[in-house]
Amino acid sequence: MTFLSITYALFLLSVLGLFWSMEGRSLKLMVLLVASLVFYSSLQIQYVPLLLVMLWITYQLGLALGTPMDWRTDDDRWQYAQKDWNRRRLTLLLIGISLNVLLLLGFKYIPFVLNSVNAIVPFPAAETGAAWASENLLAPLGISFFAFECIAYLIDVYRGAPATYSLLKFATYKLFFPKLISGPITRFHPLATQLQVLEFPKNAQIIEGLWLIACGAVKKLLLADHLGTLVNLSFENLERAGSGDLWLAIAAYGLQLYLDFSGYVDVARGSALLLGLELPQNFDFPYFSVNIADFWRRWHITLGDWLRNYLYFPLGGSRQGLTRTCLNLLIVMLIAGVWHGAAWGFIVWGGLHGLYLVLHRLGDRLSAQWQPLQQFWGTPPGIVMAWGITQLSVFFAWIFFRLPNFGQSGLVLKRLWGHPADMQFTQKIYLEALGTDRLHLVALIAALWLGMAIAYLFQRGLKLQLSLPFKLLLIPSCFFLAWILAPNESPPYIYFDF
């Protein structure tokens, strides 16, 4: 069962009917918990016990971390007791973080680590182990998001947030089916506050929820999946593609990834709204950012918040000088790259973004010291140049994200400039497979950019939103167009791999 399927529509309607027919809050939470287990079981039932065990361990560790110190200790022993209590809490936190990190390493990175070791120092056992792990270990869907939420909860409790004493509430939060597979990454306490008071959504919330699901359907089925056809055909025929074809494929992939992932989040947020719950926003027109720091405030917002709160700030943030700040940025983005996948390409992608953030920080320092440069970035030509540099940097890094194998990404880099296409590429890919030519595809992608720019202008520039009655009228049309014009075979969401 996946989003935007008939099965999911029937499942969601059934859950809504049962959920809102229950009187007590505990019964409502039980319906959500059982529904979430059914949802995940329809995809990977074999990993349900593992998620339940990790959930229970995190819950128990949270209780232990939240246990207050016994203040009845004698005055002369109070300081020793406090040190012992602090040491115990830190040990529990490290155990919880380690268990979640080991869970990720065990399922996602063992083949990568063993192959890397074997590449550096030939070791037959490592090669054999990597082959066995690749064939027999299938990473649980959503394990990266699941682990990050567990770590965030434990750190929040360690920092002073109250631990929950309700296993039902914690389990409902952790397994909540709209966000379970690909986020958005949600912290416990904001969602727990909503779970405490569950009220039937107002008409405006119902319309907004349906509108979000309809937008997610258009983004995924009508746009991202068709872009994915071009991307897959181009990157599967790298040897025949020319420089123009590769740039077109890179641009198409950047849009595909955004529309695919933001479409997923739209459906997740829309489903949650119909249940009276609000999940955090995850995208805010990232391709209209004018610097890389702003891009990371708009792209995968919940991941950016997690990296800042639980990695960047604990490392010292920007409080320990420019050199340490730059080092912290590099470390954080390298970890972000590793989190996305077990391949060197993801590490390069993270390293590039770390380098971009470092250059941006150094540029800010230079602009602060040289007034004419600071004024230039505020002029229309400066804004356009900053936007162009930012987007070129982001889309260049997508090469390693889409092609984490160095053999493929290296071939793309060699052919980005002045490389003609094989005549058969145009014939087989554009004319026969896609039924059009490259010029028309460029025009369609440009039209998509223009549509996004108009939406950005209305929402961010003019602060205008579609009225609820107009959204209500558009919802059936969106579903109909997505259903009629979707590809025959819709690929899974891209972030299911992460």
LINBEL-V222409 format. One record per residue. N is the residue number from 1. RES is the residue in one letter. D_FIRST is the distance of its C-alpha to the first C-alpha in Angstrom with 1 decimal. Layout:
n={N	N}
res={RES	RES}
d_first={D_FIRST	D_FIRST}
This chain:
n={1	2	3	4	5	6	7	8	9	10	11	12	13	14	15	16	17	18	19	20	21	22	23	24	25	26	27	28	29	30	31	32	33	34	35	36	37	38	39	40	41	42	43	44	45	46	47	48	49	50	51	52	53	54	55	56	57	58	59	60	61	62	63	64	65	66	67	68	69	70	71	72	73	74	75	76	77	78	79	80	81	82	83	84	85	86	87	88	89	90	91	92	93	94	95	96	97	98	99	100	101	102	103	104	105	106	107	108	109	110	111	112	113	114	115	116	117	118	119	120	121	122	123	124	125	126	127	128	129	130	131	132	133	134	135	136	137	138	139	140	141	142	143	144	145	146	147	148	149	150	151	152	153	154	155	156	157	158	159	160	161	162	163	164	165	166	167	168	169	170	171	172	173	174	175	176	177	178	179	180	181	182	183	184	185	186	187	188	189	190	191	192	193	194	195	196	197	198	199	200	201	202	203	204	205	206	207	208	209	210	211	212	213	214	215	216	217	218	219	220	221	222	223	224	225	226	227	228	229	230	231	232	233	234	235	236	237	238	239	240	241	242	243	244	245	246	247	248	249	250	251	252	253	254	255	256	257	258	259	260	261	262	263	264	265	266	267	268	269	270	271	272	273	274	275	276	277	278	279	280	281	282	283	284	285	286	287	288	289	290	291	292	293	294	295	296	297	298	299	300	301	302	303	304	305	306	307	308	309	310	311	312	313	314	315	316	317	318	319	320	321	322	323	324	325	326	327	328	329	330	331	332	333	334	335	336	337	338	339	340	341	342	343	344	345	346	347	348	349	350	351	352	353	354	355	356	357	358	359	360	361	362	363	364	365	366	367	368	369	370	371	372	373	374	375	376	377	378	379	380	381	382	383	384	385	386	387	388	389	390	391	392	393	394	395	396	397	398	399	400	401	402	403	404	405	406	407	408	409	410	411	412	413	414	415	416	417	418	419	420	421	422	423	424	425	426	427	428	429	430	431	432	433	434	435	436	437	438	439	440	441	442	443	444	445	446	447	448	449	450	451	452	453	454	455	456	457	458	459	460	461	462	463	464	465	466	467	468	469	470	471	472	473	474	475	476	477	478	479	480	481	482	483	484	485	486	487	488	489	490	491	492	493	494	495	496	497	498}
res={M	T	F	L	S	I	T	Y	A	L	F	L	L	S	V	L	G	L	F	W	S	M	E	G	R	S	L	K	L	M	V	L	L	V	A	S	L	V	F	Y	S	S	L	Q	I	Q	Y	V	P	L	L	L	V	M	L	W	I	T	Y	Q	L	G	L	A	L	G	T	P	M	D	W	R	T	D	D	D	R	W	Q	Y	A	Q	K	D	W	N	R	R	R	L	T	L	L	L	I	G	I	S	L	N	V	L	L	L	L	G	F	K	Y	I	P	F	V	L	N	S	V	N	A	I	V	P	F	P	A	A	E	T	G	A	A	W	A	S	E	N	L	L	A	P	L	G	I	S	F	F	A	F	E	C	I	A	Y	L	I	D	V	Y	R	G	A	P	A	T	Y	S	L	L	K	F	A	T	Y	K	L	F	F	P	K	L	I	S	G	P	I	T	R	F	H	P	L	A	T	Q	L	Q	V	L	E	F	P	K	N	A	Q	I	I	E	G	L	W	L	I	A	C	G	A	V	K	K	L	L	L	A	D	H	L	G	T	L	V	N	L	S	F	E	N	L	E	R	A	G	S	G	D	L	W	L	A	I	A	A	Y	G	L	Q	L	Y	L	D	F	S	G	Y	V	D	V	A	R	G	S	A	L	L	L	G	L	E	L	P	Q	N	F	D	F	P	Y	F	S	V	N	I	A	D	F	W	R	R	W	H	I	T	L	G	D	W	L	R	N	Y	L	Y	F	P	L	G	G	S	R	Q	G	L	T	R	T	C	L	N	L	L	I	V	M	L	I	A	G	V	W	H	G	A	A	W	G	F	I	V	W	G	G	L	H	G	L	Y	L	V	L	H	R	L	G	D	R	L	S	A	Q	W	Q	P	L	Q	Q	F	W	G	T	P	P	G	I	V	M	A	W	G	I	T	Q	L	S	V	F	F	A	W	I	F	F	R	L	P	N	F	G	Q	S	G	L	V	L	K	R	L	W	G	H	P	A	D	M	Q	F	T	Q	K	I	Y	L	E	A	L	G	T	D	R	L	H	L	V	A	L	I	A	A	L	W	L	G	M	A	I	A	Y	L	F	Q	R	G	L	K	L	Q	L	S	L	P	F	K	L	L	L	I	P	S	C	F	F	L	A	W	I	L	A	P	N	E	S	P	P	Y	I	Y	F	D	F}
d_first={0.0	3.8	7.0	9.1	7.2	8.8	6.2	6.0	9.7	10.4	8.9	11.0	13.9	14.0	14.1	16.7	18.7	18.9	19.5	22.3	23.8	24.6	28.1	28.4	26.8	26.0	24.2	22.1	21.3	20.5	17.9	16.3	16.6	15.1	12.1	11.6	12.1	9.6	6.9	8.4	9.0	5.7	6.4	10.1	11.8	15.1	15.5	15.1	18.9	19.8	18.3	20.0	23.2	23.3	22.6	25.5	27.8	27.3	28.0	31.1	32.3	32.0	34.1	36.7	36.8	37.3	40.1	43.3	46.4	49.1	51.9	54.5	55.5	59.2	60.2	61.5	58.2	55.9	55.4	54.7	52.1	50.4	50.2	48.8	46.2	45.1	45.1	42.9	40.4	40.3	39.8	36.9	35.3	35.8	34.3	31.1	30.9	31.7	29.1	26.3	27.9	28.4	24.7	23.9	26.8	25.9	22.5	22.9	26.6	28.4	28.4	29.5	32.2	33.5	33.6	35.5	37.9	38.5	39.2	41.8	43.4	42.8	41.4	40.1	38.4	36.3	35.3	34.4	32.4	30.5	29.7	28.6	26.4	24.7	23.9	23.0	21.6	18.0	17.7	15.1	12.6	14.4	17.5	19.9	18.9	18.9	22.4	23.8	23.1	24.7	27.7	28.1	28.3	30.8	32.9	32.9	34.2	36.7	38.0	38.6	35.5	35.2	33.0	30.9	32.1	29.0	26.4	24.1	24.4	23.9	20.9	19.3	20.2	19.0	15.5	15.0	11.3	12.0	14.2	13.0	11.7	14.2	16.5	18.8	21.0	22.2	25.4	25.6	28.7	27.8	24.5	26.3	28.9	26.4	25.0	28.6	29.1	26.1	27.3	25.8	25.3	28.1	27.9	28.0	25.1	23.0	24.0	23.5	19.9	19.1	21.2	19.3	15.9	17.9	19.5	16.4	15.3	18.8	19.0	15.9	15.9	19.7	21.2	19.5	18.0	21.4	23.2	21.1	22.5	26.0	25.4	24.1	26.9	29.5	28.7	28.2	31.8	33.6	36.8	37.3	36.2	39.0	39.3	38.4	35.2	34.2	34.9	32.9	29.9	30.3	30.4	27.4	25.4	26.5	25.3	22.0	21.2	22.3	20.5	17.1	17.4	19.1	16.6	13.8	16.3	17.2	13.9	13.9	17.5	17.1	14.6	17.0	20.0	18.9	18.9	22.4	21.6	22.4	20.9	23.4	23.7	22.9	24.7	28.0	29.1	29.6	31.0	34.0	35.1	38.7	38.7	36.3	36.5	35.5	32.6	31.2	31.7	29.4	26.9	24.1	26.3	24.8	25.2	28.7	29.6	28.4	30.6	33.5	33.5	32.7	34.3	36.6	38.5	38.9	40.3	42.9	41.4	44.2	46.8	48.5	49.8	48.6	48.5	46.3	44.1	43.5	42.8	40.3	38.4	38.3	37.1	34.3	33.0	33.3	31.1	28.6	28.7	28.2	25.3	23.4	23.8	26.1	28.3	31.7	30.5	28.5	31.7	33.7	31.4	31.8	35.5	36.0	34.5	36.7	39.7	38.9	38.9	42.1	43.8	42.7	44.3	47.4	47.6	47.4	50.3	52.3	51.7	52.9	56.1	56.7	56.8	56.8	53.6	51.9	53.2	52.0	48.3	48.7	50.1	48.0	48.7	47.7	44.5	43.5	44.6	42.6	39.5	40.0	40.7	37.6	35.2	36.9	36.5	32.8	32.0	34.3	32.4	29.1	30.6	30.3	26.8	25.5	27.9	28.4	30.4	34.0	35.0	32.7	33.2	36.9	37.2	35.8	38.3	41.1	40.3	39.7	43.2	45.4	43.4	43.4	40.5	40.9	41.6	38.9	36.3	37.1	37.2	34.1	31.7	32.9	34.6	32.7	29.2	28.9	31.7	33.6	35.9	35.7	37.8	35.4	32.4	34.6	35.3	31.7	30.8	34.0	33.0	29.6	31.7	34.1	31.4	30.2	33.9	34.5	31.6	33.0	36.5	35.6	33.5	35.4	38.8	39.5	37.2	36.0	32.7	31.4	32.4	29.9	31.1	30.7	27.1	26.4	27.9	26.0	22.4	22.2	23.8	21.3	18.3	20.4	21.5	18.2	16.9	20.2	21.0	17.7	18.1	17.3	14.8	13.1	13.2	10.9	12.4	15.8	15.8	13.1	16.2	18.3}
